[in-house]
Amino acid sequence: MEKRVFGIILTVLGIIGLIMAAMNFMNGGSNTHNVKEIFTYSILGVVFFFSGIALIRSTRDKAA
């Protein structure tokens, strides 16, 4: 149960990171600081999202 909740939290954090990367991409300029932010948010978002999904899928429900 705890693993599934942690997986959901990681997935939500990944989605938030990807949304922040997309917002910076749409609103930002072309300076190096903005490019670093986009790469940082997108990489962390992808890692959190897929690790959360993998954790949710690998956790089995036990019959009560």
Sequence and secondary structure as in RCSB ss.txt:
>XXXX:A:sequence
MEKRVFGIILTVLGIIGLIMAAMNFMNGGSNTHNVKEIFTYSILGVVFFFSGIALIRSTRDKAA
>XXXX:A:secstr
 HHHHHHHHHHHHHHHHHHHHHHHHHH  SSHHHHHHHHHHHHHHHHHHHHHHHHHHH      
